[in-house]
Amino acid sequence: MMKNILSVIAGLITGFLVIMIVEAISHKMYPLPPGFDLDKADNEMLGLLMEMMPLGAFMMILFAYSFGSFSGGIVSASIS
């Protein structure tokens, strides 16, 4: 029982870390436009930013969550 709980926790941590790493790489590949401040942005500015984002940035988000989920599942399954 304890082994199953620890495997789930390890899988969650692994998935979280993988998502964070891939998204950090994505932010380096596709930085925000110069002078854009997310703290001062309203909904209209965020909508404009979403329209300006290249397809590769959206694909990196999709890759981050799918690869993070997959790696977390692999770690959890291998421990249990």
Secondary structure, 3 states (H helix, E strand, C coil): CHHHHHHHHHHHHHHHHHHHHHHHHHHHHCCCCCCCCHHHCCHHHHHHHHHHCCHHHHHHHHHHHHHHHHHHHHHHHHHC
